[in-house]
Amino acid sequence: MLHTVRSAAIVAFHDACLARADWPADETAARALLPTGPLADAWSWVLVNHKFNCSLWNEEDLARRTQAADAEIATNKRNIDRFNQARNDAMERIDDALLRTTAEWPRSADARLSSETAGAMIDRMSILSLKIHHMGLQTIRTDVDEAHRETTRGKQAQLRVQREDLAACYDRLLDEVAAGTGRFKIYRQFKMYNDPSMNPVLVAERQGRPGTAGG
């Protein structure tokens, strides 16, 4: 069953989304690419994770403007925070879906525990696909010299190797889970700064008193 979420399919989906001019604003075409079947839920969260990684990338570019008003940059920073939380939430939902599917599968008592989850690896593949895509855009710029294009071609090649290595590690984990010789757990992010009941500054604001970061 896990063959439907192997790295080749994940990478192809990431790249297909990035090839579309309407992505990530419009996810209609991307949803049409999603496989159906027992792991459809996991795939739907692969899309959400990739969408917010792409939105995050675009917002990070906007936040680095030097001629924008402070209020605009503040909006960018809040969007970055929101997109990052959504990206992490989707990553955990991928793991939830995969672990539900494999929960009753036989497993060796000494099965290797992976410190990185399948969802975390998919998230990293998404980010690498973004780096490869945007580095590729640098290689075809006409407003720079050939040295710039040559440098970015080399960087893109290195990024492709990194993604291939990560994909191999991801597939190995899937194979081990299927064979009962490997396992992974969900490691919750618990981003306290996004929780208004835990962030000391937000708690203080709500209580009408000065807040201190880290307090």
Number of C-alpha atoms within 10 A of each C-alpha: 11 15 12 16 21 18 23 14 14 20 19 12 21 22 16 14 21 20 11 13 9 13 17 20 10 12 15 11 13 19 14 9 13 17 16 12 10 14 18 15 17 22 25 17 21 25 24 21 28 27 26 22 24 23 19 22 18 14 19 16 10 16 19 12 12 9 7 11 9 12 9 13 19 12 14 20 18 14 17 21 15 14 21 18 17 18 24 21 17 25 27 23 22 28 22 16 18 21 19 10 15 16 9 8 11 12 18 12 9 10 15 16 15 13 12 15 21 26 26 20 19 26 22 18 23 26 19 21 23 19 17 22 16 15 20 17 14 19 20 15 12 9 8 11 9 13 10 14 19 14 13 20 19 12 17 22 14 13 18 15 12 14 21 17 11 18 21 15 15 22 19 15 23 22 17 18 23 18 15 18 17 20 25 19 14 18 12 10 10 11 11 11 15 13 12 14 13 12 18 19 19 20 17 15 12 13 10 9 11 12 16 12 9 8 7
